[in-house]
Amino acid sequence: MKVKVAVLGAAGGIGQPLSLLLKANPLVTELALYDVVNTPGVAADLSHINTPAKVTGYKGDAELAAALSGAHLVIIPAGVPRKPGMTRDDLFNINAGIVRTLATGIATHCPKAFVGVISNPVNSTVPIVAEVMKKHNVFDPKKIFGVTTLDIVRANTFVSTSKGVSVQGNEVSVIGGHSGVTIVPILSNTSYSFSADETESLTQRIQYGGDEVVKAKDGAGSATLSMAYAGARFANSILDATVAKKSGVKECTFVKSDVVPGVEYFSTVVEFGPEGVHKIFPVPPLNAYEQKLLDACIPELKANIQKGIDFIKNA
C-alpha cells in the first residue's frame, strides 16, 4: 500500500525535525516535503536515511500540487514562529493567510487526506481549514485535526517530574483548546493527588509552557523540537489507526465536536479508526478547580474559533 505523507512547512524549525521523525516510521512509503525555500536540501539530506520512505522535496507555490497529490496524511507546521512578546493572536494575521493557501491546495489536490494542523493559533487555524474545505464541498469532520499533542506531552513530563515517577505509562488528559487559558489539564484524572498549590503551578506551567521555551531561546525561536516530537507522535497514531489498522488508538485532539454545547471545535480524548475520528469521548468528570478552568476556557475558545471562521467567510 502506498502511504504518502506530506509535510507543509518542512524546512522550518518544526518541519525539519518532524520530517526526520516521520522518515523513521516504516509505514510511510513517500515523504513529500514542501516549503517556500530550502526543501530540496532538506529532502536530499533525509533521503540518505536507510528507512523505506522515499523523500521528495517541493519548493514554492508552483510545486504545491505535486507535493499534495495522492497524500494520505498532510501535516501543517507552516507559518512564522512566536517571538518574545508575541501572543498567539499576533501570529494570526500572518499564519491565517498561509494556512488558507495550503488548505486550498489540500481541498483541490488531496481532498480525502487526513489533515493535522500544527500552525498556530490552532484554535483558529483548524476552523480556517474546515471552512476552506466546506467552500470546496470536501469537508469531512472526521479528517481534520488540531494537533494539541504538545500540551499532553508537557503535562506528562511536568507531572512525572513533580511526582518523581517514570514518565512511561503516564498519560494526562488535556482538553479544550491549544493556547493559554483554553488549555485545560485534567490532573484529577491521574492516579496522583496534588495540593492546591501544586495543581495551580502545574496547570500554569502546562498552559504557558511555550512561553518558557520562547524566553529561554531568547529571541531565537519557539518550541520546535518538542513540537516536532509531539507532531510525530500524533502523525504516527493516525498512521497506526488508518494504515496499520490498529484499534484503540487514542489521542487528545482538537476536532469538530459537540461535547461542549455551543462550542464547534473542542479537544477531548478521541479514538482513531480507519476513517479518522472513530469516537469522541465526553469531557471527563472535573473537580471544582477544573470546572473553573473550563468556564474560563469556553468564551476565549469560542472567540478564537469565530475568528477563524470569519477570516474565510469575510474573505
Secondary structure, DSSP 8 states (H G I E B T S, - for coil): ---EEEEETTTSTTHHHHHHHHHT-TT-SEEEEEESSSHHHHHHHHTTSSSS-EEEEEESGGGHHHHHTT-SEEEE--S----TT--HHHHHHHHHHHHHHHHHHHHHH-TTSEEEE-SS-HHHHHHHHHHHHHHTT---TTSEEE--HHHHHHHHHHHHHHHT--STT----EEE-SSGGGEEE-GGGSS----HHHHHHHHHHHHTHHHHHHHHHTTS-SS-HHHHHHHHHHHHHHHHHHTS--SSEEEEEEEE--SSTT-SEEEEEEEEETTEEEEE-------HHHHHHHHHHHHHHHHHHHHHHHHHHT-
